[in-house]
Amino acid sequence: MSSVASQQRVLSGMRPTGRLHLGHYHGVLKNWVRLQHEYECFFFVADWHALTTHYDNPAAIESATLDMVVDWLAAGVNPKSATLFVQSTMPEHAELHLLLSMMTPLGWLERVPTFKDQQEKLKEKDLATYGFLGYPLLQSADILLYRAGLVPVGADQVSHVELTREVARRFNHLYGREPGFEEAVNAAITKMGKKAAKVYLDLRKRYQETGAEDALEVAQALVRDQQNITLGDKERLLGSLEGSGKIILPEPQALLTPAAKMPGLDGQKMSKSYGNTISLREAPEDVDAKIRKMPTDPARIRRTDPGNPDVCPVWQLHEVYSDDSVKQWVQQGCRSAGIGCLECKRPVIEAINAELIPMRERGMAFEESPDLLRSILSEGAERARDVAADTLADVRQALGLAYRR
């Protein structure tokens, strides 16, 4: 696959955590559902990544994987629109991880911000392992194996995409110098025509001499817009811009996703560790019971006491689920004691249950047909394997391992 075409490919994965909740839906899955209609999407279960922190308790990984994929499908991720698979069924991930580890400086892994953060958060676990140190490089292999141009991440994961870009850049620099590369680049520049060629050369010189990022971006856009050169020539011209060779592994871009605004039942971020979640297939009566029990403004002791929505966890749910007229009704009714807390909760209960109805229905179909679920993952792995094989063939060729059969 060319580095130009890779800009239409998205890759994202989730560790298997079992059943998902509304925080996952609003933070990740709604975005996946949208992306699957705009890009070529690969979504995978990162079960090997789960072992980097839970290597001592792997028993639940299989059931957690299947439960999570049911929730993906329940949320609207469509196996006809996106490729779904489980990481561990694809040994190609492990091979590329191994090959990339041969040329990745140790210091790059040690400086990844989440390396020390996770060690601090998970003090009860022994994370002084090779697997934990290397998991950011495994993430890079996950992305580069599919030559994904875009990786949807939150702000806290941007450093992982930047590491992937550095790994790809180093790989291309070390191994992308095909015989006659400079001659092929000059021939491609000539094919662009005099005007475009001059602009390209000026921008390349400016970027390489001053490091001007705007010059690089304009030059990349110029190359991608050329109609009279081959994809191979475009790859060479893009590689020449940054002083490397032919681009074997395209550098991905982070596709920033908005921070999840889904509060939990206690006003904190919705998280299983806080025990404040509503699952995607939660029964209607359980949704009702959980929200009825939610804490409200602690100063509002009696029904006749005026309240302050700004300090009430229920108001945070209204901000997610209610329209302006309902919000105005809540603000006015709460502050004047015109409505009680149970009245205030009713629109939220109704809105959440309405959102979950189609998820329950879709999820039930897959719960009742586990063979269909496994078939979807198997077919997804086959499609993913075709793409992975092309990448590994080019990587092996670049590393002098093409004799492998």
URJO-V875626 format. One line per field, one symbol per residue. psi: psi as a letter, one per 30 degrees, with the letter a starting at -180 (. if undefined). Layout:
# URJO-V875626
psi = ???
This chain:
# URJO-V875626
psi = klfefffgkkkllkkjgaklafeeeffeeeeeeeefffljkjkljieeeefffhffifefeeeeeeeeeeeeeefgkjfffljklkefgifeeeeeeeeeffgjkefeeffkefeeeeeeehffkjgileeeefeeeeeeeeefeghkfkjkllefgeeeeeeeeeeeeeeeeeggilkgeeeeeeeeeeffleeeeeeeeeeeeeefefgjeeeeeeeeeeeffkfglleeeeeeeeefeggaakjejkklkkjkkkkkgjlafgflkkkeffhhlklfgkkefeeeeeeefklajffielefklljffgkeeeeeefefkleeeeeeeeeeefggflleeeefeeeeeeeeeefeeeeeeeeeeefifeeeeeeeeeeeeeeeeeeeeeeeeeeeegggffk.
